Amino acid sequence: MQRVLQSRRRHNQIRRLGRSHLQFACYSVRTMRSQLVLAFCLAAGLQTVAQNPATPPQGLPTDPRAILAAAAPFYDFSDPTLKPFHIKATYQLYDESGKPEEQGTWEYWRVSAKEYRSSWVRAGAARTDWNTADGAIHRKESGKPLRYFERSLADSLFYALPTKAMLDSANLRLEVQNVPVGGQTLNCVVTIQQSTIDGRPQAPPSSAVSRYCFDASTHALLASVLTEVGTEYRQIVKMQNHYLPREMDFFVGGVKLFTASIDAINAVLEADSAMTPDTDSVLVSPPVTQPDAEGSAYSVATGMLTKKTVPEYPLFAKMNRVQGKVVLAALISKEGQIEDLEVLSSPSPLLSKSALDAVKRWQYRPYLLNGEPVEVETTINVVFSLGP
């Protein structure tokens, strides 16, 4: 009878979990070497972070650096105390006008800050990256290349805040603004990359500006704007005292271009077979995408430009007074050439084509990291203006 009652309780618990949008699993695994039982349940440590849209921001520090410092521990995924975990998500790609296109799945296994794996699968495209403990990256891919937001998904989750190196830069100015976001007013930290002009720091017109907006009571990041890409984070859960959003929407120019939903978070073992690269994978070098002491990848790429072809303004677009900004995502090779150029947003297909034709011929100085040339992933703005 006791076993039957225990079985019923367990069955009811599984049913209750099954009703949730997210699925979480507990594991109890006996390791072969030590014969010790590794037992922990991520679900037990997951809490939904409540937000009250009717309450104006209060309780956060007034100093922008203090706001970021208060939120930082919840987003430090280099934390060595984090137990290994696995994430499975589904995502939706949209075209530049906001019309839904392809869907895909993304899985992520993390053993440590240096050892993790990402896998993407959608119609006609598949890729897996293994980051091994020795710092190497092994890749296996087939079909079409990944698009910008697919490649950026892990960064959006695990590198949501500016790095310490960027915050320590003398050329970074921080401000606090109250911004209406989704029906509520949030405290937002604005970072402005400056340059030294006439002996003092100033923000040039092309300066990279980012914004980070927080919930006052939980210090959870609810929205951000990094150069041209805006992101909204919803249904925040706390996993091992770190924040993860269950849902994310990505916008450029107010147009939704990508959505992602986390479907499952599970525990994994360090010895999980998923962490072993396939024998037919190849070694690759990662692109620079995260901010460093010099600023964002956007500002790094802007400063390295050596050859710029001016886009031709299409006559038909001029006659119809079509103007605006075309936002492109680009991968700059180790040789400084444009690769994987993609339109994120545009006021017209005519302007898109002209911008693509010009930018694909741009040339950059190779960006050096630790003395070695590396790829840089960035966004590029091409502005078409008819003037007054």
LINZIFEN-V562651 format. One line per field, one symbol per residue. burial: I if it has 9 or more other C-alpha atoms within 8 Angstrom, else O. A space follows every 10 residues. Layout:
burial = ???
This chain:
burial = OOOOOOOOOO OOOOOOIOOO OIIIIIIOOO IOOOOOOIOO IIOOIIOOIO OOOOOOIOOI OOOIOIIIOO IIOIIIIOOO OOOIIIIIII IIIIIIOIOO OIIIIIIIII IIIIIIIIII IIOOIIIIII IIOOOIIIII OIOOOOOOOO OOOOIOIIIO OOIOOIIOIO IIOIOIOOIO OOOIIIIIII IIIIIIOOOO IOIOOOIIII IIIIIIOOII IIIIIIIIII IIIIIIIIII OIIIIIIIII IIOOIIIIII IIIIIIIIOO OOOOIOOOOO IOOOOOIIIO IIIIIIIIII IOOIIOOIOO IOIIOOIIOO OIIIIIIIII IIIIIIIIIO IIIIIIIOOO IIOIIIIIII IIIIIIIOOO OOIIIIIIII OIOIOOOO
